[in-house]
Amino acid sequence: MIIKPFRSSLLEIIQSESRIELRRMCLFSALVGLSGALIIAVLNQAAGHIIENESSTFEFFAFVFCLAFYLYFYQVNNRESVQSTQGLIYRFRLNIIQLVLKSDLSVFKVISKNEIQMRITRDTQMVSQAIVTIVTIGQSTAIVFFALIYLATLSWIASILMLGFLLVTLSIFLQVEKKATAELKASYIEDSKTFEFVAEFLSGFQEIKMSSKRAKGFIEDLVSSAKKSRETREVSLITLGKTFSLLQIILYIAVGMLIFVVPVLSDSFSDVVLKVATTSLFMVGSFQSVFTSLPMIVQAEASAKQLLSLKDTLEQTHNQANSKNVEDQYVNAKRLTLHGITYQHQSLEEKRHFDLGPITTTFEAGKVYFIRGQNGSGKTTLIRVLLGLYAPTKGFITVDDQLVNQPSSSAYRDLFAVVFSDFFLFKKLYGISQESLAEGQSLIEMFQLEDKVSILDNQFDTIHLSTGQRKRLGLLEALLEDKQFVVLDEWAADQDPEFRKYFYQVLIPYIKALGKTLIAISHDDRYFDVADEIITIDQGQLI
């Protein structure tokens, strides 16, 4: 109960990664606390001897020993806590990234990309800093505990009185902490909105610069969101600050009562009053260090709750997407068929949905398929279901008459090389074999980019090109991946008329000659004669 903030989400994160490290941290904190209490006991004993004009040689060497003991375990504890913390946060971040990687695209209906990024960066950093602070709190708490035991050997009345005041301060803090954590959680929700505003600001910078009214309205919303977050956090932290001031006053009142009240209750107390006063002030100092650290712990507790919530959501999404624990294998795939596939696409707000299917169609090796339809007809949704990015609501997929048990598996997705309409181009060519890289320069020439870019050390020397040229590199990379199915989502839309013609009349026949299956969303009906089959979709249905 004494460390309730640690025993909830924050402690759960520590325990989930390494219980051994937590036990070691507690053990070393206890040793630091014991040595600190021994130092006070030795100093009190030495002071008594000096007052009586007695030798304190033994106490001097005992003090040196206890001090060395304290410094050693203090340094070891802090060093290991830093190392353990960084390792813990490293593993937790990788765990989140792995869960995202194993989830299908529908995870972004539940959690926004900005929220995931914020949790992995800001919240893990907050937890990282707090765990180091926990070590300091643990050491201070251990010192208070052992000092309280030492105080009991001096005066049981004084120890009971001090323990009572400590429990009162703890009770007050726990009541305030619950409210403060809720307020901080609310501020973090507002932070997410602010973060989204910042992301929009950077992505839409050109549009904002081109309209003073848009810029004014957008900045007003951004500032309003940031202000709400600041105000909510300020209220929480100010409340904590006032509470800590009150707790410090209560502890000083406790020391005052030990000096002024206890002597009235015990005739023998005057013999140990100086030792009791010294020990009590030492305990108050240690407790104050706990109080000054607790605001960070409260904030980290709110961050930890957000991290565990994110982890739980990702695990649920992953379990739903991978309920069939079967890893299929596909070698030299020649035919891929969708059988009665349906999918219900819902928005984040779940106020509207789009139904795809049922769709039954087959894609064969060495053929070219164009998918056409009006905007919003379901072309991209069909592609995402085909690629295993969306799990179909009903129906199934087969590859060479083999049932695909898990469309979200890497084995299935590795059949496809894709260039999305909102594609992202990596500068480094990941997962490309050296044999394929050797063909890179000839493909660059085929894509008419030899005067723009080249491949050096397994990466493009630049990707700062026009959107059309970057899409050429995206298709070039897709060909280097040497996958059976090449999928393009309105690839030609960003090409100039001359290269668009070149794409349909030269590049597509080249891809077909390689034995690849090309599936492309296209609106260029003048070139539909290039395709072996035209798939028309309207309002989620094949026509």
Legacy VTK file of the C-alpha trace (Angstrom):
# vtk DataFile Version 3.0
C-alpha trace
ASCII
DATASET POLYDATA
POINTS 543 float
0.000 0.000 0.000
2.923 2.310 0.656
3.829 2.485 -3.017
0.420 2.213 -4.631
1.481 4.326 -7.642
4.232 1.772 -8.312
1.982 -1.247 -7.897
-0.330 -0.383 -10.724
0.492 0.123 -14.378
4.058 1.342 -13.871
5.042 -1.650 -11.792
3.218 -3.978 -14.168
5.431 -2.819 -17.032
8.540 -3.495 -14.946
7.282 -6.924 -13.898
6.213 -7.865 -17.403
9.756 -7.440 -18.681
11.891 -8.723 -15.812
10.930 -9.733 -12.274
14.566 -10.557 -11.502
15.681 -6.987 -12.198
12.897 -5.669 -9.953
13.981 -7.928 -7.091
17.584 -6.838 -7.480
16.545 -3.186 -7.441
14.538 -3.773 -4.247
17.400 -5.680 -2.611
19.998 -3.001 -3.320
17.588 -0.246 -2.263
17.091 -2.076 1.037
20.860 -2.332 1.530
21.255 1.377 0.806
18.497 2.133 3.330
20.053 -0.117 5.950
23.472 1.472 5.559
21.918 4.954 5.742
20.128 4.109 8.983
23.342 2.597 10.396
25.196 5.830 9.623
22.658 7.793 11.710
22.883 5.271 14.532
26.709 5.396 14.542
26.762 9.208 14.447
24.278 9.389 17.327
26.353 6.933 19.324
29.541 8.880 18.599
27.888 12.163 19.576
26.849 10.627 22.902
30.398 9.508 23.618
31.801 12.926 22.763
29.304 14.591 25.120
30.488 12.231 27.872
34.148 12.898 26.959
34.558 9.255 25.959
36.519 7.772 23.084
34.662 7.420 19.768
37.387 5.604 17.820
35.225 2.549 17.234
32.378 4.691 16.030
34.747 6.501 13.628
35.799 3.282 11.913
32.198 2.044 11.985
31.144 5.292 10.299
33.795 4.879 7.578
32.709 1.289 6.998
29.001 2.168 6.840
29.712 5.117 4.549
31.721 2.918 2.155
28.946 0.313 2.344
26.359 2.982 1.531
28.322 4.496 -1.384
29.064 1.107 -2.937
25.478 -0.141 -2.973
24.163 3.312 -3.917
26.373 3.441 -7.015
25.721 -0.191 -7.956
21.983 0.281 -7.543
21.874 3.412 -9.666
24.138 1.969 -12.362
22.140 -1.248 -12.635
18.848 0.622 -12.546
19.911 2.757 -15.516
21.056 -0.302 -17.465
17.945 -2.285 -16.553
15.652 0.608 -17.379
17.083 1.141 -20.835
16.903 -2.577 -21.540
13.334 -2.736 -20.271
12.145 0.206 -22.381
14.037 -1.169 -25.384
12.216 -4.508 -25.090
8.840 -2.878 -24.480
9.202 -0.663 -27.560
10.214 -3.649 -29.685
7.245 -5.574 -28.336
4.856 -2.795 -29.392
6.486 -2.538 -32.828
6.259 -6.322 -33.274
2.572 -6.270 -32.325
1.926 -3.513 -34.868
3.865 -5.463 -37.489
1.833 -8.620 -36.828
-1.506 -6.796 -36.929
-3.446 -6.176 -40.109
-4.252 -2.733 -41.446
-7.552 -2.610 -39.539
-5.569 -1.822 -36.382
-5.502 1.804 -37.551
-9.286 1.904 -37.315
-8.920 1.445 -33.558
-5.684 3.355 -32.937
-4.384 6.263 -34.962
-0.808 6.241 -36.254
-0.093 9.442 -34.339
-1.211 7.857 -31.083
1.049 4.837 -31.585
3.971 7.130 -32.349
3.285 9.237 -29.260
3.068 6.205 -26.997
6.300 4.682 -28.324
8.210 7.962 -27.996
6.869 10.245 -25.273
5.211 7.749 -22.938
8.054 5.222 -22.988
10.500 8.070 -22.296
8.386 9.210 -19.336
8.283 5.671 -17.955
12.034 5.310 -18.506
12.787 8.423 -16.470
10.339 7.419 -13.753
11.825 3.956 -13.257
15.182 5.538 -12.425
13.329 7.786 -9.982
11.687 4.728 -8.422
15.133 3.564 -7.368
15.704 6.839 -5.512
12.280 6.552 -3.890
13.009 2.962 -2.957
16.272 3.962 -1.322
14.640 6.805 0.610
11.746 4.583 1.679
14.193 1.926 2.884
16.100 4.544 4.882
12.835 5.685 6.518
11.908 2.073 7.310
15.217 1.192 8.980
15.420 4.578 10.681
11.975 3.909 12.122
13.229 0.610 13.531
16.229 2.412 15.034
13.870 5.058 16.445
11.885 2.285 18.158
15.043 1.196 19.986
15.355 4.736 21.343
11.684 5.330 22.199
8.706 3.203 21.271
6.384 6.155 21.884
8.343 8.313 19.427
8.373 5.536 16.801
4.620 4.945 17.068
3.929 8.683 16.849
6.182 9.076 13.809
4.681 5.977 12.149
1.188 7.384 12.693
2.108 10.672 11.041
3.743 8.842 8.137
0.568 6.804 7.578
-1.517 9.979 7.666
0.660 11.629 5.029
0.507 8.482 2.916
-3.270 8.322 3.159
-3.600 11.940 2.044
-1.262 11.390 -0.874
-3.072 8.273 -2.124
-6.361 10.164 -2.221
-4.829 13.043 -4.180
-2.817 10.742 -6.475
-5.907 9.019 -7.872
-7.455 12.317 -8.896
-4.157 13.682 -10.234
-3.595 10.586 -12.389
-7.090 10.932 -13.894
-6.406 14.609 -14.699
-3.060 13.776 -16.272
-4.684 11.056 -18.363
-7.147 13.667 -19.627
-4.249 15.962 -20.506
-2.563 13.123 -22.424
-5.720 12.630 -24.484
-5.583 16.328 -25.320
-1.862 15.902 -26.097
-2.802 13.306 -28.711
-5.084 15.839 -30.383
-2.319 18.452 -30.301
0.125 15.952 -31.784
-2.319 15.280 -34.626
-2.601 19.023 -35.247
1.196 19.265 -35.455
1.312 16.323 -37.891
-1.344 18.013 -40.041
0.567 21.281 -39.853
3.745 19.681 -41.199
1.932 17.596 -43.849
-0.269 20.462 -45.031
2.338 23.208 -44.693
2.031 24.327 -48.318
-1.762 24.565 -48.142
-1.575 26.483 -44.870
0.949 28.929 -46.299
-1.321 29.585 -49.290
-4.336 30.723 -47.252
-4.096 33.233 -44.425
-7.642 32.386 -43.287
-6.898 28.668 -43.227
-3.644 29.334 -41.398
-5.372 31.522 -38.815
-8.160 29.010 -38.169
-5.767 26.068 -38.000
-3.358 27.778 -35.601
-6.271 28.809 -33.392
-7.358 25.160 -33.126
-3.795 24.004 -32.467
-3.245 26.625 -29.769
-6.631 25.841 -28.199
-5.768 22.139 -27.980
-2.310 22.834 -26.545
-3.838 25.277 -24.036
-6.371 22.714 -22.806
-3.591 20.172 -22.320
-1.461 22.701 -20.438
-4.329 23.826 -18.193
-5.323 20.261 -17.294
-1.737 19.339 -16.452
-1.229 22.555 -14.494
-4.264 21.862 -12.299
-2.971 18.369 -11.563
0.597 19.376 -10.785
-0.433 22.421 -8.715
-2.717 20.181 -6.665
0.170 17.780 -6.117
2.463 20.661 -5.143
-0.011 21.974 -2.554
-0.471 18.465 -1.202
3.264 17.922 -0.817
3.610 21.214 1.034
0.875 20.092 3.423
2.563 16.720 3.922
5.889 18.373 4.740
4.196 20.585 7.315
2.566 17.512 8.877
5.949 15.801 9.171
7.519 18.857 10.804
4.578 18.933 13.202
5.419 15.330 14.017
9.024 16.287 14.831
7.761 19.181 16.968
5.498 16.845 18.911
8.438 14.497 19.508
10.381 17.373 21.040
7.601 19.143 22.946
4.898 16.553 23.700
6.609 13.179 24.177
8.783 14.398 27.098
5.527 15.125 28.959
4.434 11.507 28.431
7.772 9.867 29.267
10.182 10.886 32.036
13.080 8.981 30.470
12.647 10.571 27.049
14.950 13.497 27.878
17.915 11.095 27.830
17.405 10.329 24.101
15.712 13.497 22.887
18.716 14.619 20.827
19.047 11.216 19.154
15.322 11.118 18.466
15.369 14.648 17.038
18.342 13.852 14.775
16.825 10.597 13.562
13.406 12.180 12.972
14.838 15.059 10.957
16.838 12.546 8.929
13.628 10.618 8.226
11.809 13.817 7.253
14.609 14.662 4.813
14.352 11.218 3.220
10.584 11.466 3.030
10.846 14.882 1.393
12.994 13.382 -1.362
10.164 10.920 -1.921
7.630 13.748 -2.133
9.679 15.728 -4.654
9.942 12.647 -6.884
6.297 11.650 -6.767
4.988 14.164 -9.374
7.092 12.412 -12.005
5.824 9.052 -10.799
2.228 10.220 -11.043
2.825 11.414 -14.614
4.597 8.165 -15.460
1.692 6.210 -14.007
-0.639 7.947 -16.447
1.799 7.181 -19.297
2.076 3.558 -18.187
-1.708 3.201 -18.270
-1.703 4.502 -21.842
1.095 2.103 -22.839
-0.631 -0.943 -21.355
-3.904 0.100 -22.972
-2.121 0.330 -26.323
-0.484 -3.056 -25.776
-3.799 -4.708 -24.834
-5.537 -3.236 -27.886
-2.763 -4.396 -30.211
-2.761 -7.884 -28.683
-6.525 -8.175 -29.108
-6.301 -6.993 -32.713
-3.407 -9.365 -33.361
-5.244 -12.332 -31.826
-8.339 -11.621 -33.914
-6.280 -11.315 -37.097
-4.234 -14.452 -36.349
-6.812 -16.753 -34.768
-5.680 -19.579 -37.058
-2.207 -20.461 -35.923
-1.099 -22.033 -39.204
1.866 -20.879 -41.262
1.312 -21.788 -44.917
4.014 -22.125 -47.542
3.650 -21.114 -51.191
6.189 -22.110 -53.831
5.985 -20.963 -57.451
2.403 -19.777 -57.107
0.539 -19.828 -60.427
-3.032 -19.021 -59.459
-4.694 -16.984 -56.720
-8.476 -17.099 -56.223
-10.879 -15.139 -54.048
-13.918 -17.216 -53.080
-16.990 -15.259 -52.006
-14.905 -12.646 -50.237
-16.781 -9.974 -48.254
-15.506 -7.184 -46.065
-17.236 -4.526 -43.990
-15.191 -1.370 -43.806
-16.049 0.809 -40.815
-14.799 4.293 -39.972
-13.009 5.174 -36.744
-16.225 6.704 -35.429
-18.181 3.561 -36.478
-21.022 5.749 -37.750
-20.892 4.518 -41.327
-19.627 1.440 -43.117
-18.884 0.139 -46.582
-19.685 -3.406 -47.689
-17.436 -5.157 -50.200
-18.523 -8.306 -51.995
-19.211 -11.109 -52.176
-16.415 -11.283 -54.735
-15.135 -14.342 -56.549
-12.316 -13.913 -59.078
-9.035 -15.528 -60.098
-5.588 -14.098 -60.905
-3.232 -16.278 -62.937
0.525 -16.093 -63.461
1.795 -14.203 -66.492
-1.397 -12.206 -66.972
-2.308 -8.533 -66.614
-5.426 -7.478 -64.702
-6.814 -3.950 -64.554
-9.296 -3.006 -61.845
-11.514 -0.056 -62.658
-14.369 1.752 -60.974
-15.455 5.121 -59.687
-13.925 6.717 -56.601
-15.251 5.021 -53.478
-16.393 1.947 -55.382
-14.156 -0.395 -53.348
-11.095 -0.851 -55.581
-8.504 -0.108 -52.890
-10.437 -2.080 -50.278
-10.430 -5.080 -52.617
-6.678 -4.737 -53.062
-6.096 -4.558 -49.307
-8.175 -7.683 -48.707
-6.278 -9.422 -51.508
-2.958 -8.456 -49.905
-4.014 -9.675 -46.444
-3.956 -6.152 -45.008
-7.678 -6.465 -44.228
-9.061 -9.743 -42.896
-12.127 -10.770 -44.929
-15.411 -10.881 -43.052
-16.535 -13.920 -45.023
-15.125 -16.114 -47.769
-11.638 -17.495 -48.253
-8.566 -17.305 -50.497
-6.715 -20.112 -52.230
-3.292 -20.211 -53.868
-2.960 -23.008 -56.421
-6.076 -24.586 -54.849
-4.356 -24.513 -51.428
-6.434 -22.816 -48.723
-4.829 -19.701 -47.276
-5.473 -20.237 -43.578
-3.971 -16.950 -42.519
-3.956 -14.131 -45.118
-2.083 -11.926 -42.635
0.878 -14.330 -42.531
4.229 -13.235 -43.901
4.321 -16.306 -46.150
1.188 -15.134 -47.971
2.077 -11.448 -48.062
5.511 -12.283 -49.439
3.787 -13.277 -52.664
3.176 -9.597 -53.433
5.252 -6.594 -54.418
3.138 -3.461 -54.032
3.197 0.238 -54.827
0.314 1.909 -53.003
-1.264 5.178 -54.101
-0.078 6.719 -50.804
3.180 4.782 -50.918
6.272 5.401 -48.816
9.672 5.087 -50.496
12.529 3.842 -48.309
15.932 5.123 -49.285
17.598 1.824 -48.411
16.693 -1.250 -50.464
15.658 -3.685 -47.725
15.328 -7.394 -48.448
16.808 -7.216 -51.959
19.273 -9.942 -52.903
22.685 -9.065 -54.346
21.718 -10.798 -57.608
18.694 -8.529 -57.943
20.672 -5.439 -56.980
23.018 -6.145 -59.880
20.053 -5.511 -62.197
19.209 -2.255 -60.463
21.154 0.078 -62.720
19.719 -1.397 -65.917
16.210 -0.956 -64.486
17.031 2.650 -63.593
17.852 3.207 -67.238
14.670 1.426 -68.305
12.688 3.751 -66.018
14.527 6.736 -67.566
16.056 7.886 -64.269
19.750 7.409 -65.020
20.396 11.143 -64.815
18.433 11.451 -61.558
19.416 8.594 -59.265
21.708 5.615 -58.860
22.100 2.732 -56.415
25.078 2.941 -54.055
25.697 0.671 -51.063
22.277 -0.984 -51.311
20.380 2.284 -51.333
19.245 5.048 -53.658
21.645 7.963 -53.504
18.632 10.293 -53.394
14.855 10.059 -53.144
14.248 13.808 -53.363
12.416 13.565 -56.659
8.977 14.380 -58.038
6.075 12.158 -56.991
5.996 10.475 -60.412
9.735 9.769 -60.349
9.528 8.417 -56.791
6.734 6.105 -57.910
8.996 4.852 -60.667
11.553 3.969 -58.013
8.792 2.264 -56.042
7.923 0.060 -59.012
11.613 -0.515 -59.708
12.065 -1.739 -56.136
8.973 -3.944 -56.473
10.553 -5.635 -59.504
13.838 -6.105 -57.649
11.920 -7.911 -54.879
11.131 -10.590 -57.488
7.652 -11.451 -56.194
5.080 -13.399 -58.222
2.318 -10.776 -57.962
2.936 -7.092 -58.696
0.132 -4.840 -57.401
-0.161 -1.168 -58.367
-2.720 1.279 -56.998
-3.266 4.031 -59.592
0.470 4.039 -60.301
0.205 5.804 -63.675
-1.843 8.718 -62.331
1.304 10.648 -61.309
3.237 10.079 -64.545
3.480 12.568 -67.383
1.596 11.598 -70.581
4.744 10.442 -72.375
5.924 8.126 -69.618
2.373 6.942 -68.947
2.239 5.706 -72.545
5.691 4.148 -72.077
4.421 2.382 -68.938
1.468 0.759 -70.692
3.204 -0.064 -73.964
6.689 -1.031 -72.739
6.879 -1.651 -68.989
3.715 -3.723 -68.612
4.684 -6.112 -71.456
8.135 -6.361 -69.850
6.622 -7.295 -66.474
4.320 -9.812 -68.168
7.271 -11.338 -70.041
8.919 -11.985 -66.686
6.037 -14.301 -65.860
4.669 -11.967 -63.205
0.995 -11.389 -62.488
0.253 -7.669 -62.710
-2.815 -6.343 -60.878
-3.293 -2.611 -61.362
-5.996 -0.122 -60.462
-6.301 2.092 -63.513
-8.572 4.746 -65.033
-6.698 4.948 -68.344
-9.316 3.283 -70.541
-7.361 4.164 -73.695
-4.807 1.536 -72.672
-7.208 -1.153 -71.447
-6.343 -3.280 -74.465
-3.024 -4.056 -72.744
-4.828 -6.042 -70.033
-5.781 -9.703 -70.290
-8.817 -9.055 -68.127
-10.691 -5.974 -66.924
-12.299 -6.205 -63.475
-15.008 -3.604 -62.954
-16.243 -2.854 -59.460
-19.139 -0.627 -58.432
-20.356 -0.023 -54.887
-18.380 -3.004 -53.664
-19.716 -5.414 -56.289
-18.174 -6.921 -59.411
-20.112 -6.073 -62.556
LINES 1 544
543 0 1 2 3 4 5 6 7 8 9 10 11 12 13 14 15 16 17 18 19 20 21 22 23 24 25 26 27 28 29 30 31 32 33 34 35 36 37 38 39 40 41 42 43 44 45 46 47 48 49 50 51 52 53 54 55 56 57 58 59 60 61 62 63 64 65 66 67 68 69 70 71 72 73 74 75 76 77 78 79 80 81 82 83 84 85 86 87 88 89 90 91 92 93 94 95 96 97 98 99 100 101 102 103 104 105 106 107 108 109 110 111 112 113 114 115 116 117 118 119 120 121 122 123 124 125 126 127 128 129 130 131 132 133 134 135 136 137 138 139 140 141 142 143 144 145 146 147 148 149 150 151 152 153 154 155 156 157 158 159 160 161 162 163 164 165 166 167 168 169 170 171 172 173 174 175 176 177 178 179 180 181 182 183 184 185 186 187 188 189 190 191 192 193 194 195 196 197 198 199 200 201 202 203 204 205 206 207 208 209 210 211 212 213 214 215 216 217 218 219 220 221 222 223 224 225 226 227 228 229 230 231 232 233 234 235 236 237 238 239 240 241 242 243 244 245 246 247 248 249 250 251 252 253 254 255 256 257 258 259 260 261 262 263 264 265 266 267 268 269 270 271 272 273 274 275 276 277 278 279 280 281 282 283 284 285 286 287 288 289 290 291 292 293 294 295 296 297 298 299 300 301 302 303 304 305 306 307 308 309 310 311 312 313 314 315 316 317 318 319 320 321 322 323 324 325 326 327 328 329 330 331 332 333 334 335 336 337 338 339 340 341 342 343 344 345 346 347 348 349 350 351 352 353 354 355 356 357 358 359 360 361 362 363 364 365 366 367 368 369 370 371 372 373 374 375 376 377 378 379 380 381 382 383 384 385 386 387 388 389 390 391 392 393 394 395 396 397 398 399 400 401 402 403 404 405 406 407 408 409 410 411 412 413 414 415 416 417 418 419 420 421 422 423 424 425 426 427 428 429 430 431 432 433 434 435 436 437 438 439 440 441 442 443 444 445 446 447 448 449 450 451 452 453 454 455 456 457 458 459 460 461 462 463 464 465 466 467 468 469 470 471 472 473 474 475 476 477 478 479 480 481 482 483 484 485 486 487 488 489 490 491 492 493 494 495 496 497 498 499 500 501 502 503 504 505 506 507 508 509 510 511 512 513 514 515 516 517 518 519 520 521 522 523 524 525 526 527 528 529 530 531 532 533 534 535 536 537 538 539 540 541 542
